[in-house]
Amino acid sequence: MRTFLVICLLALAGLAPAALARIMDRCSLAREMSNLGVPRDQLARWACIADHESSYRTDVVGPPNSDNSHDYGIFQINDLYWCQADGRFSYNECGLSCNALLDNDITQSVRCAQKVLSMQGWPAWSVWHFCSGDLPPIDNCF
């Protein structure tokens, strides 16, 4: 009972968000993205990007970039161009709050990442060089 109360107090105080974060893996991400309609031939690349950007964690907010912007969520989507952070200017091309990219439901993160891909291509992610070559097949996840 005491442990439960401590966890509740930490959560209410905002001190334990990492404990509540969703941590996916390559296959769970691939399956979920496939269920959201992402083409199978893209799944290995998305998994590679999520691995290098956030270690498959949904709650990651990156440190400030050189322009003082931040990157959010499993795909580390930038707040200057793609989402609206509190109190900052943003082009907000995805039309959503950056906090939506931190949600354990990755639907909005996937939709926004697909928009980034359609407008800028894979090189929009700085980790692209890790993910541009041959990658292990994702077929064993299904």
C-alpha positions as CSV (number, residue, x, y, z in Angstrom):
1,M,0.0,0.0,0.0
2,R,2.8,2.4,0.9
3,T,4.5,1.8,-2.5
4,F,1.3,2.5,-4.3
5,L,0.9,5.8,-2.5
6,V,4.5,6.8,-3.3
7,I,4.0,6.1,-7.0
8,C,0.7,8.1,-7.0
9,L,2.4,11.1,-5.3
10,L,5.3,11.0,-7.7
11,A,3.0,10.8,-10.7
12,L,0.9,13.7,-9.4
13,A,4.0,15.8,-8.8
14,G,5.2,15.1,-12.3
15,L,8.3,13.4,-11.1
16,A,7.7,10.0,-12.6
17,P,6.7,10.6,-16.3
18,A,9.5,8.3,-17.5
19,A,8.0,5.5,-15.5
20,L,4.8,5.9,-17.4
21,A,6.4,6.2,-20.8
22,R,5.7,3.6,-23.5
23,I,8.9,1.8,-24.7
24,M,8.3,-0.1,-27.9
25,D,10.6,-2.4,-29.8
26,R,11.2,-2.9,-33.5
27,C,8.4,-5.4,-34.0
28,S,5.8,-3.8,-31.9
29,L,6.4,-0.5,-33.7
30,A,6.3,-2.3,-37.1
31,R,3.0,-4.0,-36.3
32,E,1.4,-0.9,-35.0
33,M,2.5,1.2,-38.0
34,S,1.3,-1.5,-40.4
35,N,-2.1,-1.4,-38.6
36,L,-2.1,2.4,-39.2
37,G,-1.6,1.8,-42.9
38,V,2.1,2.5,-43.3
39,P,3.5,0.6,-46.3
40,R,5.4,-2.5,-45.3
41,D,8.4,-1.6,-47.4
42,Q,8.9,1.5,-45.1
43,L,8.6,-0.2,-41.8
44,A,12.3,-1.3,-41.4
45,R,13.4,2.4,-42.1
46,W,10.8,3.7,-39.6
47,A,12.0,1.2,-37.0
48,C,15.6,2.2,-37.6
49,I,14.8,5.9,-37.2
50,A,12.8,5.3,-34.0
51,D,15.7,3.2,-32.6
52,H,18.3,5.9,-33.3
53,E,16.1,8.9,-32.4
54,S,14.4,7.8,-29.2
55,S,15.3,4.2,-28.4
56,Y,11.7,3.5,-29.2
57,R,10.4,5.7,-26.3
58,T,7.3,7.8,-26.8
59,D,8.1,10.4,-24.2
60,V,11.4,11.8,-25.4
61,V,11.9,15.5,-25.7
62,G,15.3,16.2,-27.2
63,P,17.7,18.9,-25.9
64,P,17.7,22.3,-27.6
65,N,18.9,22.3,-31.2
66,S,21.1,25.1,-32.5
67,D,18.1,27.2,-33.3
68,N,16.6,26.5,-29.8
69,S,13.9,24.3,-31.2
70,H,13.2,20.8,-29.7
71,D,12.4,17.4,-31.1
72,Y,9.5,15.4,-29.7
73,G,8.4,11.8,-29.4
74,I,9.4,8.4,-30.8
75,F,10.4,10.0,-34.2
76,Q,11.9,13.2,-32.7
77,I,9.7,15.6,-34.7
78,N,10.8,19.3,-34.6
79,D,8.7,22.0,-32.9
80,L,9.7,24.8,-35.2
81,Y,8.2,23.2,-38.3
82,W,5.9,20.4,-37.4
83,C,4.1,20.8,-34.0
84,Q,3.2,23.6,-31.6
85,A,5.1,23.8,-28.4
86,D,3.7,26.0,-25.6
87,G,4.6,29.7,-26.1
88,R,6.8,29.3,-29.1
89,F,6.4,30.2,-32.8
90,S,5.9,27.2,-35.0
91,Y,4.9,26.6,-38.6
92,N,2.9,23.7,-37.1
93,E,2.6,21.8,-40.4
94,C,1.1,18.8,-38.7
95,G,-1.5,21.0,-36.9
96,L,-1.0,19.5,-33.5
97,S,0.5,20.2,-30.1
98,C,4.0,18.8,-29.5
99,N,2.6,17.1,-26.4
100,A,0.4,14.9,-28.7
101,L,3.7,13.5,-30.0
102,L,4.6,12.3,-26.5
103,D,1.4,10.2,-26.2
104,N,1.6,6.4,-25.8
105,D,-0.9,6.2,-28.7
106,I,1.5,6.8,-31.6
107,T,-1.2,7.5,-34.2
108,Q,-0.5,11.2,-34.3
109,S,3.3,10.7,-34.3
110,V,3.0,8.3,-37.2
111,R,0.7,10.7,-39.2
112,C,3.0,13.6,-38.6
113,A,6.1,11.6,-39.4
114,Q,4.5,10.5,-42.7
115,K,3.8,14.2,-43.5
116,V,7.5,15.1,-42.8
117,L,8.5,12.2,-45.1
118,S,6.2,13.3,-47.9
119,M,7.5,16.9,-47.7
120,Q,11.2,16.4,-47.0
121,G,12.0,12.8,-47.6
122,W,14.0,10.5,-45.3
123,P,17.0,12.9,-45.0
124,A,14.7,15.1,-42.8
125,W,16.0,12.9,-39.9
126,S,19.6,13.5,-38.9
127,V,20.0,9.8,-38.2
128,W,19.1,8.9,-41.8
129,H,22.7,7.8,-42.6
130,F,22.3,4.9,-40.2
131,C,19.1,3.9,-41.9
132,S,19.7,4.5,-45.6
133,G,21.4,1.2,-46.5
134,D,20.2,-2.4,-46.3
135,L,18.3,-3.1,-43.1
136,P,17.3,-6.4,-41.5
137,P,13.9,-7.5,-42.9
138,I,10.9,-6.8,-40.8
139,D,8.9,-9.8,-42.0
140,N,9.7,-11.8,-38.9
141,C,7.6,-9.3,-36.9
142,F,4.4,-10.5,-38.6
